[in-house]
């Protein structure tokens, strides 16, 4: 029986790793193909690009950093063996040390900071990352072999993460049911930062990556949620105050002088705060494919003569829909039964079903009850229940865990009756989650009204919303403001719209950042609401 083919992927930002390639070719495991990806970042994107270049017959991927060095000639052979003996294993790592020629500063880092080194093990050692806490696997993607089946099942690495690529990827692989092990008597060498400046830079960006991962996978409780700038200030002050504690007390609460660990932790906290407000809008790993998919569905809609397709032909609005779906799926438990109230073409229901939620799509329209959207619907996966009255819904009492709505409530004929009907079909303490509710204080809304291009017949403010929801039996959890920049550019020349939408990601990130600034966000275009049903 021939050895399975191993595709080796080496991300390299600068120099071509000739020394590493020479050592890999001297390994005792013969069946390998080496793929170097130069000048591609972030790291997750480089790794995915390397996978695309591998042979189609590859069964396992060895990801190794360009500055890592195998510890001995049997490293690959030892790491492949566990896969052949146990089909439940998805990831195999090895022990890690800093090189023998490391300077004094690097050796101090290895002594004081966790995960820089991992000692040899004398038996196959389980090291599964937690799917509900910060506990990480002992190995990193500095040098690790991943089963192709596992890689493809989780759709590869997240290409938007600045750092934290390995922990986020491992989290999804573990959620998919695969085991992680460290193989015995096997190691690689990987250098620690050689100067204080390099240490600070590295752990600052680790903090940025942690903030992205915290938003992407809130169920892991990686860090705290910085809901407002006040929360960020309090977090910064607390992290500053506990610097002495981190300097003299180890993670297992024993006395240990570790100033480098305290420095790295503090710098990471600053990076976390900075990243929270500048790189917060990381989305699910297959979001690029979702953008292409929704855009294609929008083009189909145009070909079918459909109108009101802004959410499917405008890239900014498509990305916004994906981010809404990501947030809803992070709030609700997998399998929750939810109603998409005012589903339109079913795009949000489509995204939420992909995220494991049990979605019923409902809308009011010219069609009779239970008739599908058209003979050739844009989303054939989503059957739509059509009603005739938004104050009389064809569902049982307490049937849903949540009701979601995107740009719909302002079109209801009787807001209070509609909300009371939603309260009826929600279980007690079920959630209503509303996005894109127009604000009365938005200059963008004033301009749209002046130009007679507004599609929002009514606007709201926070006081009127609180009163309306309270009268319908809801307890308000949060009201957020969002949207200082235009997203559609109706009436502008086509070339300006094309350039504007080419910057979709940057515009949305900047818009979200500005929307969190007190006073300035008073003029935001939309209100976003989460409320709890207290009647049931």
KOLKEGU-665637 format. One line per 2 residues: their letters; for each residue x, y, z of C-alpha. Coordinates in steps of 0.25 Angstrom, whole numbers. Each point is the difference from the previous one (the first is absolute). Example, Ala and Ser with C-alpha at 12.3 -4.5 7.8 and 13.67 -1.06 7.14 Angstrom:
2
AS	49/-18/31 ~ 6/14/-2 .
//
This chain:
536
XX	0/0/0 ~ 6/13/-4 .
XX	1/12/9 ~ -11/11/-1 .
XX	5/12/-8 ~ 2/12/10 .
XX	-1/14/-6 ~ 9/10/7 .
XX	-4/14/1 ~ 10/11/4 .
XX	-5/15/1 ~ 12/9/-2 .
XX	-2/15/0 ~ 14/4/-4 .
XX	12/-10/-3 ~ -1/-13/-7 .
XX	2/-10/11 ~ 11/-8/-6 .
XX	6/-6/13 ~ -14/-5/4 .
XX	-3/-6/-14 ~ 14/-7/0 .
XX	-3/-6/14 ~ -14/-5/-4 .
XX	6/-7/-12 ~ 9/-8/9 .
XX	-12/-5/8 ~ -1/-15/1 .
XX	-15/1/-5 ~ 2/-1/-15 .
XX	-14/4/-6 ~ -1/15/2 .
XX	-3/12/-9 ~ 5/14/4 .
XX	-7/13/-3 ~ 5/13/5 .
XX	-9/12/0 ~ 8/13/-1 .
XX	-6/14/3 ~ -14/-4/4 .
XX	-6/5/12 ~ -7/-2/10 .
XX	6/-13/4 ~ -14/-8/-2 .
XX	-1/5/-14 ~ 14/-4/-3 .
XX	-3/-14/5 ~ -13/-1/-8 .
XX	8/4/-12 ~ 10/-11/3 .
XX	-11/-10/1 ~ -5/4/-14 .
XX	13/-3/-6 ~ 2/-14/6 .
XX	-1/-13/-8 ~ -15/-5/-1 .
XX	4/-13/6 ~ 5/6/13 .
XX	-6/-6/12 ~ 7/8/11 .
XX	5/14/1 ~ 13/4/8 .
XX	-1/15/3 ~ 14/5/5 .
XX	4/14/2 ~ 12/5/-9 .
XX	9/3/13 ~ -3/-14/6 .
XX	10/-12/-1 ~ -4/-15/1 .
XX	7/-5/13 ~ 5/-13/-7 .
XX	-1/-8/-13 ~ -12/-9/5 .
XX	-9/12/4 ~ -10/-2/-12 .
XX	0/-15/1 ~ -3/1/15 .
XX	-11/10/-2 ~ -7/-8/-11 .
XX	-1/-13/8 ~ -11/4/9 .
XX	-10/3/-12 ~ 2/-14/-5 .
XX	-3/-7/13 ~ -12/9/4 .
XX	-10/6/-10 ~ -6/9/10 .
XX	13/8/1 ~ -1/13/-8 .
XX	12/8/4 ~ 14/-5/5 .
XX	10/9/6 ~ 14/-1/6 .
XX	8/6/12 ~ 7/13/-2 .
XX	13/6/4 ~ 8/13/-3 .
XX	13/-2/-8 ~ 12/-3/8 .
XX	7/12/-5 ~ -11/9/6 .
XX	5/13/8 ~ -3/3/15 .
XX	-12/8/-3 ~ -7/-12/-8 .
XX	3/-10/11 ~ -6/9/10 .
XX	-13/1/-9 ~ 0/-15/-1 .
XX	0/-1/15 ~ -10/10/3 .
XX	-10/0/-11 ~ -10/-12/-2 .
XX	0/-8/-14 ~ 14/6/-4 .
XX	5/-14/3 ~ -7/-14/3 .
XX	8/-11/6 ~ 2/-14/-6 .
XX	-10/-10/3 ~ 3/-15/1 .
XX	-14/-5/-5 ~ -11/5/-10 .
XX	-6/11/8 ~ -14/5/-2 .
XX	-1/16/-1 ~ -14/4/-4 .
XX	-3/14/0 ~ -13/4/7 .
XX	-12/5/-7 ~ -6/8/11 .
XX	12/6/7 ~ 14/6/-3 .
XX	7/-13/2 ~ 8/-2/-12 .
XX	7/-12/-6 ~ 15/-2/4 .
XX	5/0/-15 ~ -1/12/-9 .
XX	0/1/-15 ~ 15/3/0 .
XX	2/-14/-3 ~ -13/-9/-1 .
XX	-6/-11/-9 ~ -15/1/-3 .
XX	-8/-11/-7 ~ -5/5/-13 .
XX	-14/-4/3 ~ 0/8/13 .
XX	5/12/-8 ~ -10/0/-10 .
XX	-12/-3/9 ~ 3/13/7 .
XX	3/8/-13 ~ 15/3/4 .
XX	6/12/8 ~ -7/13/2 .
XX	7/10/-9 ~ -5/12/7 .
XX	7/-3/13 ~ 13/9/3 .
XX	4/-10/11 ~ -6/-12/7 .
XX	-1/-8/-13 ~ 4/-13/7 .
XX	-10/1/12 ~ -12/4/-8 .
XX	3/-11/-11 ~ 2/-11/11 .
XX	-13/5/7 ~ -8/-3/-13 .
XX	7/-13/-2 ~ -3/-5/14 .
XX	-14/4/-2 ~ -1/-8/-12 .
XX	4/-12/9 ~ 14/-3/-3 .
XX	11/-3/11 ~ 13/7/2 .
XX	13/-7/5 ~ 15/2/2 .
XX	9/-10/-5 ~ 11/-6/9 .
XX	15/3/-1 ~ -2/10/-11 .
XX	3/15/-1 ~ 3/12/-8 .
XX	8/13/3 ~ -7/13/-1 .
XX	7/13/4 ~ -6/10/11 .
XX	0/15/-3 ~ 15/4/1 .
XX	-2/15/5 ~ -10/7/9 .
XX	-5/8/-12 ~ -3/-13/-7 .
XX	-7/-6/12 ~ -9/12/2 .
XX	-4/0/-15 ~ -3/-15/0 .
XX	-9/0/12 ~ -7/13/-4 .
XX	-5/-7/-13 ~ -3/-12/8 .
XX	-10/9/8 ~ -6/5/-13 .
XX	-2/-14/-4 ~ -6/-4/13 .
XX	-10/12/-1 ~ -4/-5/-14 .
XX	-2/-15/5 ~ -8/5/12 .
XX	-10/6/-9 ~ 0/-12/-10 .
XX	-2/-10/11 ~ -6/6/12 .
XX	-4/-13/5 ~ 14/-3/4 .
XX	1/12/9 ~ 14/3/-4 .
XX	0/14/6 ~ -11/10/5 .
XX	-9/7/-10 ~ 3/15/0 .
XX	-14/4/-2 ~ 3/15/1 .
XX	12/9/1 ~ -2/1/15 .
XX	2/-15/0 ~ 13/1/-7 .
XX	5/11/9 ~ -4/-9/12 .
XX	7/-12/-6 ~ 13/9/-3 .
XX	0/5/14 ~ -1/-14/6 .
XX	11/-6/-9 ~ 9/12/4 .
XX	-3/-2/15 ~ 3/-15/0 .
XX	14/1/-7 ~ 7/-2/14 .
XX	-8/-13/2 ~ 3/-5/-14 .
XX	15/3/3 ~ 1/-8/13 .
XX	-11/-10/-1 ~ -1/-12/-10 .
XX	-12/-5/-6 ~ -1/-11/10 .
XX	1/11/11 ~ 14/-3/5 .
XX	11/10/2 ~ 8/2/-13 .
XX	7/12/-5 ~ -5/1/-15 .
XX	1/15/-5 ~ 0/-5/-14 .
XX	-13/-7/2 ~ -6/12/6 .
XX	5/9/-11 ~ -5/-10/-11 .
XX	-14/-1/7 ~ -1/15/2 .
XX	4/3/-15 ~ -10/-11/-4 .
XX	-11/7/8 ~ 3/13/-7 .
XX	0/-7/-14 ~ -14/-6/4 .
XX	-6/13/3 ~ 6/6/-13 .
XX	-4/-11/-8 ~ -14/0/6 .
XX	-3/13/-7 ~ 8/-1/-12 .
XX	0/-15/-5 ~ -13/-4/7 .
XX	-8/-4/-12 ~ 6/-14/-3 .
XX	-10/-9/-6 ~ -2/-15/-2 .
XX	11/-7/-8 ~ -8/-3/-12 .
XX	-6/15/-1 ~ 7/2/-13 .
XX	-8/-11/-6 ~ -12/5/6 .
XX	2/13/-6 ~ 1/-6/-14 .
XX	-12/-9/2 ~ -9/11/5 .
XX	5/9/-12 ~ -3/-11/-10 .
XX	-14/-2/6 ~ -2/15/-1 .
XX	4/0/-15 ~ -10/-12/-2 .
XX	-11/9/6 ~ 3/11/-9 .
XX	-1/-10/-12 ~ -13/-4/5 .
XX	-5/14/1 ~ 0/2/15 .
XX	1/13/7 ~ 5/5/13 .
XX	13/-8/-1 ~ 9/10/7 .
XX	4/-11/11 ~ 4/-9/-11 .
XX	7/8/-11 ~ 7/10/9 .
XX	13/-6/6 ~ -1/9/13 .
XX	-14/-4/3 ~ 4/-15/-3 .
XX	12/1/10 ~ -10/7/10 .
XX	-10/-12/-1 ~ 11/-10/2 .
XX	5/7/13 ~ -14/1/5 .
XX	-2/-15/-2 ~ 13/-2/7 .
XX	-4/8/12 ~ -14/-7/1 .
XX	7/-14/-1 ~ 9/5/12 .
XX	-12/4/8 ~ -9/-12/-2 .
XX	3/-14/3 ~ 2/-10/-11 .
XX	-13/-6/-5 ~ -8/12/6 .
XX	-14/1/-7 ~ -1/14/-5 .
XX	-10/8/-9 ~ 6/9/-11 .
XX	-11/11/1 ~ -1/7/-13 .
XX	10/-9/-7 ~ 0/7/-14 .
XX	7/-10/-10 ~ 5/-9/12 .
XX	14/4/-1 ~ 2/2/16 .
XX	-8/-13/2 ~ 10/-7/-10 .
XX	12/5/8 ~ -6/-4/13 .
XX	-3/-14/-4 ~ 14/-2/-5 .
XX	4/4/14 ~ -8/-11/7 .
XX	-13/7/4 ~ -14/-5/-3 .
XX	-6/12/-8 ~ -14/2/-5 .
XX	-1/11/-10 ~ -13/9/0 .
XX	-4/12/-8 ~ -12/8/-4 .
XX	-2/2/-15 ~ -9/-1/-12 .
XX	0/-15/1 ~ -10/-9/7 .
XX	4/-8/12 ~ 10/-11/-1 .
XX	3/4/-14 ~ 15/0/-4 .
XX	7/12/-5 ~ 0/-3/-15 .
XX	1/-12/-9 ~ 15/2/0 .
XX	3/6/14 ~ 14/6/3 .
XX	1/-8/12 ~ -7/-14/-3 .
XX	6/-5/13 ~ -9/9/8 .
XX	-15/-2/-1 ~ -7/13/4 .
XX	-14/0/7 ~ -8/12/-5 .
XX	-10/7/9 ~ -10/11/-2 .
XX	0/7/13 ~ 13/3/9 .
XX	-9/0/12 ~ -5/-14/-1 .
XX	11/-10/-2 ~ -3/-15/-4 .
XX	9/-5/11 ~ -3/-7/14 .
XX	2/7/14 ~ 14/0/4 .
XX	5/-8/-12 ~ 13/8/-2 .
XX	13/3/7 ~ 2/13/-7 .
XX	-6/9/-11 ~ 10/8/-9 .
XX	-4/11/-8 ~ 9/9/-10 .
XX	-6/13/-5 ~ -14/-4/2 .
XX	-7/5/13 ~ -1/14/-6 .
XX	-9/-5/-11 ~ -10/-7/9 .
XX	-14/6/0 ~ -1/-1/15 .
XX	13/-1/8 ~ -6/-3/13 .
XX	-9/-11/-5 ~ 11/-6/-8 .
XX	9/-1/12 ~ -11/-5/9 .
XX	-2/-11/-11 ~ 15/-3/0 .
XX	0/-1/15 ~ -11/-10/-1 .
XX	8/-10/-9 ~ 13/2/8 .
XX	2/-9/12 ~ 2/7/14 .
XX	14/7/0 ~ 1/-2/-15 .
XX	7/11/-8 ~ -4/10/-10 .
XX	12/5/-8 ~ -2/12/-10 .
XX	10/6/-9 ~ -1/12/-9 .
XX	-11/8/7 ~ 1/14/-6 .
XX	4/11/10 ~ -8/13/0 .
XX	13/8/3 ~ 8/-5/-12 .
XX	5/10/-11 ~ 0/-11/-10 .
XX	-14/-2/3 ~ -3/15/-2 .
XX	7/0/-13 ~ -7/-12/-5 .
XX	-13/6/4 ~ 4/13/-7 .
XX	4/-7/-13 ~ -13/-8/1 .
XX	8/-13/-1 ~ -3/-5/14 .
XX	-7/-14/2 ~ -2/2/15 .
XX	-14/6/3 ~ 3/2/15 .
XX	12/3/8 ~ 2/-3/15 .
XX	9/4/12 ~ 4/-7/12 .
XX	-11/5/9 ~ -11/-3/-9 .
XX	6/-14/-2 ~ 1/-3/15 .
XX	-14/4/2 ~ -5/-8/-12 .
XX	7/-13/4 ~ -4/2/15 .
XX	-15/1/-4 ~ 1/-12/-8 .
XX	6/-9/11 ~ 14/1/-3 .
XX	12/3/9 ~ 11/8/-7 .
XX	14/-7/1 ~ 7/10/-9 .
XX	-2/11/-11 ~ 12/3/-8 .
XX	2/11/-11 ~ 7/-3/-13 .
XX	3/6/-14 ~ 6/14/-2 .
XX	4/-3/-14 ~ -9/-2/-12 .
XX	0/-15/-6 ~ -8/1/-13 .
XX	4/14/-6 ~ -13/0/-8 .
XX	0/11/-10 ~ 16/1/-1 .
XX	7/-3/-13 ~ 3/-15/-2 .
XX	15/2/0 ~ 0/6/14 .
XX	-9/-11/5 ~ 9/-10/-6 .
XX	12/6/7 ~ -7/1/13 .
XX	-5/-14/0 ~ 14/-5/-3 .
XX	4/5/14 ~ -12/-7/7 .
XX	8/-6/11 ~ 8/12/4 .
XX	-13/9/-1 ~ -8/-10/9 .
XX	11/-1/10 ~ 2/16/1 .
XX	-15/1/1 ~ -1/-9/11 .
XX	12/7/7 ~ -7/13/-1 .
XX	-13/-5/4 ~ 6/-3/14 .
XX	4/14/3 ~ -9/7/10 .
XX	-8/13/-5 ~ 5/-3/-15 .
XX	-9/-13/0 ~ -12/8/4 .
XX	-1/3/-15 ~ 1/-15/-4 .
XX	-10/-5/-11 ~ -5/-12/7 .
XX	-4/-6/13 ~ 3/-15/4 .
XX	-8/-6/11 ~ 0/-12/8 .
XX	-12/-2/10 ~ -5/-12/8 .
XX	-14/-5/1 ~ -6/1/14 .
XX	-14/-5/-3 ~ 1/-14/-6 .
//
